[in-house]
Amino acid sequence: MEGIERIKNHILADADDAVDVITDEARAFVSKELGEGECQREAILAEAVERAEHDANLLVKRGQSVADADRRKRELENKQELADSVIDRALELLQNQPPEDRVRRYASWIGELGLEGGVITLSAAEQTELADDLLKVLPEGRFSIDETPGDFLGGVVITHGRIRDNLTYDLTVRDHRQELARIVLEHMEERVTKEELGG
């Protein structure tokens, strides 16, 4: 019996050793798996944080870009409105010049065309005010005033033969509005610069 007891004790001791080895291996495996899982979790979390920061930065940049574009658009619209108001004011000043100045201007424009004669159309506002005086400064009997006034602010339209020369403010401003606006804005920028420099 003693031999059986010894074998049994030996088997139990071997079993205890095997259990200890298996337990140590299981602990090592679990620890390794947990460590790797923790590393993966940290890597995923770091990647998610990095991606979120990147997306947030892109969103901020897009927002700034949209805001900058909107600001530039508003500035451009404000400048255009300002240029338009200056051009309108210049037209108003031209229309309100003394009649003799306007007669002299229109006569010089007609003279520059080198015409023998023609029919002159004036705006409704200027027809009664300038017609007689304009005919007096032009070669006698060669020009006449159209009975129907033109639908424009100021200037003249001269019809000679089948040709109509449109020398109205409306056409001039329409054809040269961009150039006039550029001149207005450049002049204003020069003034601002001089004021900033104390000049």
C-alpha positions in Angstrom: 0.0 0.0 0.0 2.8 2.2 0.7 3.9 2.1 -2.9 0.4 3.2 -4.1 0.4 6.0 -1.6 3.8 7.2 -2.9 2.6 7.0 -6.5 -0.5 8.8 -5.6 1.4 11.5 -3.8 3.8 11.7 -6.7 0.9 12.0 -9.2 -0.7 14.7 -7.0 2.6 16.6 -6.8 3.0 16.3 -10.6 -0.6 17.5 -11.0 0.0 20.4 -8.6 3.1 21.3 -10.6 1.2 21.0 -13.9 -1.6 23.2 -12.5 0.9 25.8 -11.4 2.5 25.7 -14.8 -0.9 26.0 -16.5 -1.9 28.7 -14.1 1.3 30.7 -14.7 0.9 30.2 -18.5 -2.7 31.4 -18.3 -1.7 34.4 -16.2 1.1 35.2 -18.6 -1.3 34.8 -21.6 -4.0 36.9 -20.0 -1.4 39.5 -19.0 0.0 39.6 -22.5 -3.4 39.8 -24.1 -4.5 42.5 -21.7 -1.2 44.4 -22.4 -1.7 44.1 -26.2 -5.3 45.0 -25.8 -4.3 48.1 -23.8 -1.7 49.0 -26.4 -4.3 48.6 -29.2 -6.9 50.6 -27.2 -4.3 53.4 -26.7 -3.3 53.3 -30.4 -7.0 53.5 -31.5 -7.7 56.2 -29.0 -4.6 58.2 -30.1 -5.5 57.7 -33.8 -9.1 58.9 -33.1 -7.9 62.0 -31.2 -5.5 62.8 -34.0 -8.2 62.3 -36.7 -10.6 64.4 -34.6 -8.0 67.2 -34.3 -7.2 67.0 -38.0 -11.0 67.1 -38.9 -11.4 70.0 -36.5 -8.5 71.9 -38.0 -9.9 71.3 -41.5 -13.3 72.6 -40.4 -11.8 75.7 -38.8 -9.7 76.3 -42.0 -12.8 75.9 -44.2 -14.7 78.2 -41.9 -12.0 80.8 -42.0 -11.8 80.5 -45.8 -15.6 81.0 -46.1 -15.5 83.9 -43.7 -12.5 85.5 -45.7 -14.3 85.0 -49.0 -17.5 86.6 -47.5 -15.5 89.5 -46.1 -13.8 90.1 -49.4 -17.1 90.0 -51.2 -18.7 92.5 -48.8 -15.6 94.8 -49.1 -15.9 94.6 -52.9 -19.6 95.3 -52.8 -19.0 98.3 -50.5 -16.3 99.6 -52.7 -18.5 99.2 -55.8 -21.4 101.0 -54.1 -19.0 103.8 -53.1 -17.7 104.1 -56.6 -21.2 104.1 -58.0 -22.3 106.9 -55.6 -19.2 109.0 -56.6 -20.0 108.5 -60.3 -23.6 109.4 -59.7 -22.5 112.5 -57.8 -20.2 113.5 -60.7 -23.0 113.2 -63.2 -25.2 115.3 -60.9 -22.5 118.0 -60.8 -22.2 117.9 -64.6 -26.0 118.3 -65.0 -26.1 121.2 -62.5 -23.3 123.2 -64.1 -24.4 126.6 -65.4 -26.2 126.5 -68.8 -23.4 128.4 -70.5 -20.8 125.8 -69.5 -23.0 123.0 -70.8 -23.7 124.8 -74.1 -20.0 125.4 -74.5 -19.2 121.7 -73.8 -21.8 120.4 -76.2 -20.8 122.8 -78.9 -17.2 121.7 -78.6 -18.2 118.0 -78.8 -20.2 118.7 -82.0 -17.3 120.7 -83.4 -14.9 117.8 -82.8 -17.1 115.6 -85.0 -16.5 118.0 -87.9 -20.1 117.8 -89.0 -21.6 120.0 -91.7 -25.0 119.9 -89.9 -27.5 117.6 -88.2 -30.4 117.3 -85.8 -29.5 117.6 -82.2 -31.4 115.7 -79.5 -31.2 117.0 -75.9 -32.6 115.6 -72.7 -36.1 116.7 -71.7 -34.6 118.7 -68.8 -32.1 120.5 -71.1 -34.2 121.0 -74.2 -36.0 124.1 -73.0 -33.0 125.4 -71.1 -30.2 125.0 -73.7 -31.7 124.5 -77.2 -31.7 128.2 -78.3 -28.3 129.0 -76.8 -26.7 125.9 -78.4 -28.1 126.8 -81.9 -26.6 130.3 -81.5 -23.1 129.0 -81.0 -23.2 126.5 -83.9 -22.9 127.4 -87.6 -26.2 129.2 -88.4 -28.8 127.2 -90.2 -26.9 123.9 -90.3 -28.2 122.4 -87.1 -31.7 122.0 -85.6 -33.1 120.7 -82.4 -35.2 117.5 -82.4 -38.7 118.3 -81.1 -38.8 115.0 -79.2 -36.4 115.1 -76.2 -34.2 112.1 -75.5 -34.6 109.8 -72.6 -31.2 110.4 -71.0 -29.6 112.5 -68.3 -27.4 114.9 -70.2 -25.3 115.2 -73.3 -26.4 115.2 -76.9 -27.3 112.8 -79.7 -26.6 114.2 -83.2 -28.3 112.7 -86.2 -26.6 113.4 -89.6 -27.8 111.5 -92.6 -28.3 107.9 -91.4 -25.7 108.2 -88.6 -26.5 108.9 -85.0 -23.6 110.0 -82.7 -24.5 109.3 -79.1 -22.6 111.7 -76.9 -24.8 111.3 -73.8 -23.5 110.9 -70.2 -25.6 107.7 -69.9 -23.7 105.9 -72.7 -20.3 107.2 -71.6 -20.8 106.0 -68.1 -22.3 102.7 -69.2 -19.4 102.0 -71.6 -16.7 103.1 -69.2 -18.2 102.3 -65.8 -15.5 99.8 -64.8 -12.7 102.2 -65.7 -14.5 105.1 -63.9 -14.9 102.9 -60.8 -11.2 101.9 -60.9 -10.2 105.6 -61.1 -12.5 106.5 -58.2 -11.2 103.7 -56.0 -7.5 104.4 -56.9 -8.1 108.1 -56.1 -9.7 107.2 -52.7 -6.8 104.8 -51.9 -4.3 107.5 -52.7 -6.1 109.9 -50.4 -6.3 107.4 -47.5 -2.6 106.6 -48.0 -1.7 110.3 -47.9 -3.8 110.8 -44.8 -2.2 107.8 -43.1 1.3 109.2 -43.9 0.2 112.6 -42.6 0.4 114.3 -46.0 
